Amino acid sequence: MIRHITLIHFKDDATQEQKEAVLAAFRKLPAHIPGIVDFHTGLDLGLLEGNAGIAVQATFANTDDFLAYSTHQAHESVIFPVCGHIMAGYSTAQFEG
């Protein structure tokens, strides 16, 4: 299994409504992209200062499924059109597990 983690930092002026729109867009991805075995996303709870604003965790059976996800049109339609204008930065990592 390939596990993919994304952490997105929002700009300071991002509204709660905008953040919720990003969350809703990510939650639609499993219905549009084949190969996603498991998918979780949520806004940060604010328990620690400096955390990212949103986390995404997706699981794939193999590398090919992950790579297909990473370039899928539905995925790309979330990253910049919905999230790009309020995103200060992001980090990703993939690991086996």
C-alpha positions as CSV (number, residue, x, y, z in Angstrom):
1,M,0.0,0.0,0.0
2,I,1.1,3.5,-0.8
3,R,0.0,6.2,1.7
4,H,0.0,9.8,0.5
5,I,-0.1,12.7,2.9
6,T,-0.7,16.4,2.0
7,L,-0.5,19.3,4.4
8,I,-1.7,22.6,3.1
9,H,-1.0,26.0,4.8
10,F,-3.5,28.7,4.1
11,K,-2.8,32.4,3.7
12,D,-3.7,34.5,6.8
13,D,-6.7,36.1,5.0
14,A,-8.3,32.8,4.0
15,T,-11.9,32.7,5.4
16,Q,-13.5,29.7,7.1
17,E,-15.9,29.5,4.1
18,Q,-13.0,29.2,1.7
19,K,-11.3,26.5,3.8
20,E,-14.6,24.6,4.0
21,A,-14.9,24.8,0.2
22,V,-11.4,23.3,-0.2
23,L,-12.4,20.5,2.2
24,A,-15.6,19.8,0.3
25,A,-13.7,19.7,-3.0
26,F,-11.1,17.2,-1.6
27,R,-13.9,15.0,-0.2
28,K,-15.3,14.6,-3.7
29,L,-12.1,13.1,-5.2
30,P,-12.7,9.4,-4.2
31,A,-15.9,9.4,-6.3
32,H,-14.1,10.6,-9.4
33,I,-10.6,9.0,-9.2
34,P,-10.2,5.2,-9.4
35,G,-7.6,3.5,-7.3
36,I,-8.2,5.3,-4.0
37,V,-8.5,2.6,-1.4
38,D,-9.0,4.9,1.6
39,F,-9.3,8.7,1.9
40,H,-9.5,11.1,4.9
41,T,-9.3,14.8,5.1
42,G,-10.0,17.5,7.6
43,L,-9.3,21.0,8.8
44,D,-6.7,21.3,11.6
45,L,-8.1,21.4,15.1
46,G,-5.8,24.2,16.1
47,L,-4.3,22.3,19.0
48,L,-0.7,23.3,18.2
49,E,0.5,26.6,16.9
50,G,2.1,26.5,13.4
51,N,0.2,23.5,12.1
52,A,-1.0,23.2,8.6
53,G,-4.6,24.3,7.9
54,I,-5.8,21.1,6.3
55,A,-4.5,17.5,6.0
56,V,-5.3,14.9,3.3
57,Q,-4.4,11.2,3.6
58,A,-5.0,8.9,0.7
59,T,-4.2,5.2,0.4
60,F,-3.5,3.4,-2.9
61,A,-2.8,-0.2,-3.7
62,N,0.3,0.5,-5.6
63,T,2.5,3.3,-7.1
64,D,0.7,3.3,-10.4
65,D,-2.6,4.1,-8.8
66,F,-1.0,6.9,-6.8
67,L,0.7,8.4,-9.9
68,A,-2.6,8.2,-11.8
69,Y,-4.3,10.1,-8.9
70,S,-1.5,12.8,-8.8
71,T,-2.1,13.7,-12.4
72,H,-5.9,13.0,-12.7
73,Q,-8.0,15.9,-14.0
74,A,-10.3,15.8,-10.9
75,H,-7.3,16.2,-8.6
76,E,-5.9,19.1,-10.6
77,S,-9.3,20.8,-10.6
78,V,-9.0,21.1,-6.8
79,I,-5.4,22.1,-6.3
80,F,-5.3,25.4,-8.1
81,P,-8.8,26.5,-9.0
82,V,-10.3,25.8,-5.5
83,C,-7.3,26.0,-3.3
84,G,-4.5,27.9,-5.1
85,H,-5.6,31.5,-4.3
86,I,-5.8,30.9,-0.5
87,M,-2.8,28.5,-0.3
88,A,0.4,29.8,1.3
89,G,2.2,26.5,0.7
90,Y,2.0,22.8,0.9
91,S,4.0,19.6,1.6
92,T,3.5,16.1,0.5
93,A,5.0,12.7,1.4
94,Q,4.4,9.1,0.3
95,F,5.3,6.0,2.2
96,E,4.6,2.3,2.3
97,G,2.4,1.0,4.9
